[in-house]
Amino acid sequence: MFPLSQFLYAEGGDDEVRAVFTTHDVIVRGTALTGLLAELAGQRIARLQEPARTDRFEESSGPIVRQLIVERVQEARA
């Protein structure tokens, strides 16, 4: 994860959350992700990682991360 001192904001909903940092955007796709917004805002996330391929198909009643996408921010925004 990027340093929380570089965290700007997070937005999204149940199936996708976007965390914006000064140099990168982190897009989290999955299910039941709404609670992740509060955790990001409270800076209580120490680590996010994409699950192993076999773990992507497990059933769960809680939040599930299916995919993480990290994109470098364009110079115009930075």
FIROBA-930810 format. One line per field, with one value per residue: residue in three letters; x, y, z of N, C-alpha, C, CB in turn. Coordinates in pm, whole numbers, always signed. Glycine has a CB too. Layout:
! FIROBA-930810
resn <- c(ALA / ...)
n.x <- c(X / ...)
n.y <- c(Y / ...)
n.z <- c(Z / ...)
ca.x <- c(X / ...)
ca.y <- c(Y / ...)
ca.z <- c(Z / ...)
c.x <- c(X / ...)
c.y <- c(Y / ...)
c.z <- c(Z / ...)
cb.x <- c(X / ...)
cb.y <- c(Y / ...)
cb.z <- c(Z / ...)
//
This chain:
! FIROBA-930810
resn <- c(MET / PHE / PRO / LEU / SER / GLN / PHE / LEU / TYR / ALA / GLU / GLY / GLY / ASP / ASP / GLU / VAL / ARG / ALA / VAL / PHE / THR / THR / HIS / ASP / VAL / ILE / VAL / ARG / GLY / THR / ALA / LEU / THR / GLY / LEU / LEU / ALA / GLU / LEU / ALA / GLY / GLN / ARG / ILE / ALA / ARG / LEU / GLN / GLU / PRO / ALA / ARG / THR / ASP / ARG / PHE / GLU / GLU / SER / SER / GLY / PRO / ILE / VAL / ARG / GLN / LEU / ILE / VAL / GLU / ARG / VAL / GLN / GLU / ALA / ARG / ALA)
n.x <- c(+85 / +37 / +202 / +11 / +22 / +15 / -239 / -540 / -829 / -1121 / -1358 / -1666 / -1852 / -2046 / -1939 / -1707 / -1424 / -1240 / -931 / -755 / -436 / -149 / +27 / -70 / -363 / -572 / -768 / -1019 / -1189 / -1476 / -1697 / -1938 / -1797 / -1838 / -1782 / -1510 / -1456 / -1493 / -1292 / -1064 / -1087 / -1057 / -798 / -722 / -634 / -390 / -289 / -360 / -437 / -444 / -636 / -521 / -542 / -707 / -848 / -1027 / -1266 / -1399 / -1678 / -1825 / -1960 / -1889 / -1693 / -1531 / -1238 / -1174 / -1015 / -732 / -627 / -366 / -288 / -76 / -78 / -156 / +58 / -72 / -261 / -107)
n.y <- c(-117 / +229 / +509 / +642 / +912 / +1014 / +972 / +1085 / +1078 / +859 / +681 / +530 / +221 / -71 / -264 / -163 / +26 / +322 / +437 / +727 / +846 / +1066 / +1000 / +769 / +582 / +351 / +87 / -111 / -404 / -603 / -757 / -637 / -409 / -160 / -96 / -68 / +193 / +352 / +244 / +316 / +598 / +634 / +565 / +300 / +85 / -142 / -312 / -420 / -679 / -861 / -1154 / -1498 / -1698 / -1929 / -1859 / -1669 / -1780 / -1869 / -1886 / -1631 / -1447 / -1196 / -898 / -918 / -915 / -907 / -811 / -601 / -293 / -91 / +227 / +463 / +809 / +1067 / +1333 / +1582 / +1591 / +1560)
n.z <- c(+0 / -51 / +112 / +378 / +417 / +163 / +81 / -63 / -112 / -109 / -306 / -417 / -422 / -345 / -525 / -635 / -540 / -533 / -447 / -401 / -439 / -414 / -622 / -742 / -844 / -684 / -761 / -640 / -690 / -632 / -399 / -162 / -66 / +51 / +322 / +312 / +235 / +467 / +625 / +480 / +493 / +767 / +788 / +849 / +711 / +661 / +475 / +148 / -71 / -376 / -412 / -422 / -719 / -682 / -453 / -538 / -608 / -389 / -167 / +33 / +306 / +372 / +292 / -25 / -208 / -540 / -744 / -786 / -906 / -999 / -1090 / -1239 / -1174 / -1402 / -1510 / -1524 / -1318 / -1089)
ca.x <- c(+0 / +111 / +201 / -116 / +43 / -14 / -380 / -621 / -969 / -1171 / -1496 / -1712 / -1969 / -2036 / -1863 / -1579 / -1377 / -1121 / -853 / -672 / -314 / -88 / +97 / -136 / -500 / -588 / -906 / -1048 / -1315 / -1518 / -1834 / -1954 / -1680 / -1875 / -1711 / -1372 / -1447 / -1474 / -1161 / -965 / -1098 / -1001 / -658 / -707 / -594 / -246 / -247 / -460 / -373 / -531 / -634 / -467 / -641 / -802 / -929 / -1125 / -1391 / -1457 / -1800 / -1806 / -2070 / -1833 / -1627 / -1442 / -1158 / -1153 / -913 / -669 / -564 / -287 / -260 / +2 / -152 / -100 / +126 / -163 / -326 / -8)
ca.y <- c(+0 / +354 / +578 / +711 / +1056 / +1048 / +942 / +1204 / +1046 / +734 / +688 / +405 / +155 / -212 / -351 / -102 / +138 / +387 / +512 / +820 / +891 / +1173 / +949 / +652 / +545 / +208 / +46 / -240 / -459 / -720 / -749 / -589 / -324 / -30 / -74 / -32 / +339 / +402 / +199 / +402 / +733 / +629 / +522 / +176 / -21 / -161 / -388 / -475 / -761 / -939 / -1293 / -1600 / -1739 / -2026 / -1791 / -1582 / -1852 / -1908 / -1816 / -1561 / -1356 / -1064 / -832 / -1000 / -845 / -994 / -756 / -473 / -228 / +25 / +311 / +583 / +933 / +1150 / +1453 / +1695 / +1596 / +1559)
ca.z <- c(+0 / -55 / +242 / +405 / +405 / +25 / +55 / -83 / -84 / -165 / -351 / -475 / -366 / -306 / -615 / -674 / -458 / -588 / -349 / -476 / -373 / -492 / -740 / -799 / -809 / -656 / -784 / -579 / -739 / -557 / -348 / -24 / -39 / +106 / +447 / +283 / +230 / +604 / +670 / +414 / +549 / +902 / +774 / +923 / +619 / +661 / +357 / +56 / -172 / -463 / -367 / -512 / -819 / -626 / -351 / -604 / -632 / -261 / -124 / +159 / +336 / +398 / +178 / -106 / -307 / -657 / -831 / -752 / -1021 / -958 / -1207 / -1213 / -1201 / -1509 / -1462 / -1517 / -1188 / -983)
c.x <- c(+89 / +106 / +70 / -101 / +15 / -160 / -459 / -768 / -1002 / -1317 / -1536 / -1832 / -1941 / -1945 / -1730 / -1549 / -1249 / -1055 / -753 / -557 / -249 / -23 / +26 / -284 / -501 / -736 / -923 / -1183 / -1346 / -1664 / -1831 / -1838 / -1712 / -1801 / -1565 / -1353 / -1420 / -1336 / -1049 / -967 / -1039 / -856 / -629 / -671 / -442 / -199 / -369 / -385 / -477 / -523 / -567 / -578 / -746 / -895 / -1038 / -1261 / -1457 / -1581 / -1771 / -1925 / -2020 / -1771 / -1531 / -1370 / -1130 / -1037 / -862 / -602 / -493 / -249 / -180 / -80 / -79 / -43 / +32 / -230 / -226 / +51)
c.y <- c(+123 / +422 / +654 / +863 / +1105 / +1022 / +1072 / +1179 / +909 / +754 / +553 / +350 / +9 / -296 / -292 / +18 / +191 / +469 / +597 / +867 / +997 / +1121 / +834 / +647 / +394 / +176 / -95 / -285 / -586 / -709 / -704 / -501 / -190 / +2 / -35 / +120 / +398 / +364 / +283 / +543 / +740 / +586 / +398 / +57 / -30 / -229 / -434 / -561 / -838 / -1085 / -1384 / -1646 / -1833 / -1961 / -1704 / -1649 / -1900 / -1825 / -1751 / -1469 / -1214 / -1004 / -928 / -910 / -943 / -945 / -623 / -419 / -104 / +100 / +433 / +705 / +1011 / +1279 / +1572 / +1707 / +1611 / +1693)
c.z <- c(+0 / +83 / +261 / +402 / +262 / -13 / +44 / -50 / -143 / -203 / -406 / -403 / -336 / -395 / -661 / -585 / -523 / -477 / -426 / -388 / -462 / -620 / -809 / -759 / -787 / -669 / -730 / -631 / -662 / -519 / -203 / +20 / +26 / +236 / +428 / +277 / +368 / +658 / +607 / +473 / +689 / +905 / +857 / +834 / +619 / +534 / +278 / -44 / -251 / -419 / -470 / -605 / -761 / -523 / -412 / -618 / -504 / -230 / +12 / +180 / +361 / +274 / +107 / -206 / -420 / -743 / -775 / -877 / -968 / -1085 / -1165 / -1256 / -1312 / -1450 / -1445 / -1382 / -1074 / -956)
cb.x <- c(-97 / +55 / +321 / -170 / +186 / +77 / -439 / -609 / -1064 / -1155 / -1515 / -1602 / -2087 / -2173 / -1946 / -1583 / -1351 / -1157 / -780 / -755 / -215 / +15 / +233 / -65 / -602 / -532 / -944 / -1047 / -1309 / -1434 / -1906 / -1968 / -1606 / -2025 / -1718 / -1328 / -1576 / -1584 / -1140 / -992 / -1246 / -1081 / -564 / -836 / -649 / -204 / -161 / -543 / -271 / -491 / -776 / -407 / -571 / -727 / -840 / -1075 / -1364 / -1354 / -1923 / -1672 / -2147 / -1729 / -1551 / -1520 / -1025 / -1280 / -968 / -566 / -670 / -160 / -391 / +139 / -165 / -208 / +238 / -268 / -409 / +100)
cb.y <- c(+0 / +448 / +675 / +668 / +1093 / +969 / +852 / +1253 / +1154 / +615 / +799 / +304 / +166 / -272 / -382 / -59 / +95 / +478 / +416 / +941 / +771 / +1245 / +905 / +524 / +587 / +170 / +54 / -231 / -487 / -738 / -884 / -707 / -299 / -25 / -197 / -95 / +399 / +348 / +50 / +408 / +777 / +537 / +635 / +145 / +5 / -243 / -509 / -362 / -856 / -922 / -1342 / -1720 / -1806 / -2143 / -1707 / -1541 / -1970 / -1895 / -1914 / -1483 / -1406 / -1072 / -708 / -1114 / -788 / -1001 / -736 / -489 / -191 / -16 / +354 / +579 / +1020 / +1183 / +1490 / +1684 / +1472 / +1465)
cb.z <- c(+122 / -164 / +254 / +540 / +447 / -68 / +167 / -226 / -142 / -64 / -459 / -473 / -459 / -305 / -734 / -822 / -309 / -710 / -247 / -526 / -345 / -409 / -701 / -755 / -923 / -514 / -935 / -422 / -892 / -433 / -362 / +71 / -166 / +130 / +531 / +151 / +173 / +697 / +636 / +263 / +553 / +986 / +813 / +998 / +473 / +782 / +398 / -16 / -109 / -614 / -340 / -432 / -937 / -561 / -262 / -741 / -722 / -148 / -114 / +161 / +458 / +507 / +226 / -179 / -246 / -741 / -974 / -635 / -1134 / -875 / -1277 / -1288 / -1072 / -1615 / -1558 / -1624 / -1167 / -1015)
//
